Amino acid sequence: MAGKRIVCRCNDVTAEEIEALIDSGVTDIEEIKRLLRVGMGPCQGRTCLPIVIGILARKTGKRLEEIPLPKARVPVRPVRVEAITGGADE
């Protein structure tokens, strides 16, 4: 594993995986998010999405401002916090 640069620690995604996907023609941040699951872990992309956007800008020649953040999506139906945390009467 020497030389691997982890970008998304939550989902163990490397810079090399992101670059390979961009090299294959995927240049939409939403599609990158769906395919590699970056930004979908417990941190919700607070750390990795700015890095992914930086890689995307560098590889495509775009400015950072030209690449929008992916859309945040709320759950389809509300879930009680107890169901997530394993609290009272799941």
N, C-alpha and C positions, 0 to 999 in steps of 0.2 A: 503494500500500500504506500510505499515511499513515493513522494511526489504528488499525491492526490491532494487537491485543495478543496476542502469541504466548504460549500457555500450555505447549504441548508442543513443545519445540525439536527433539526427535528425529524427530517425525512432522509438524512444521509445522502444528499445530492451533491455531486462534485462540480467544480467549474468545468472540468473536461466534459461531463455529460451535457451541461448547458451549451457549451461551445459546439459540441458535435451536433446537437439538435438544431442550433442556429445554422451551422454549416450545411445541414441537410435541407434547409429552406424554411424552417419554422422561425418566423420573426415576430409573431404576435405574442405579447406578454400573457394574454389570457390562455392561449394554446400551450405555451411553455408551462404555465401554472398547472393546467389540466394534465398534461402528459408526464411531468416530473413531480407533481405535487408540492412544488416549492410554495411557501406561504400558506400551507394548509395544516401545519403542525400546531402545537400548543402556543407558539409565539405569534402565530398568524402573520408571519412575514415581516415582523418588525426588524429583523436582522438581515434576512436573505433577500427580500425583494429589492432594496436599494442596490445590493451587489449584482443581482440578476439584471436589473435595469442598466447598470454600468457596463456589464459585459455585453448586453444587447446593443447599447449605444456604440461601444467600441467596435464590435463586429459588423455593424450595419452602417457605420458612419453617420448615424443620427446624433442630434444633441439630446442630452438628458431630458430637456423640457419637451421634446417631441414624443417621448414615450410615456403614455399615461399609466398610472398605477392600475393594477387589476381591480375589478369591481369586488366589493365586499358583499357577501351574500348571507343573509340571515337564515336561520333554520326554517324549513317549510312550515312546521307547526311548532308552537312554543313547547319548551321542555322545562320541567321544574328542575332547579339546581340539585335537589336531592337525588334525582334519577341519574345525574351525571356523576355526582360525588359518592354515590353508594350510600346515601344517608337514609333516613327514616322511611320505612315501608316503600321500597322501590316498587 
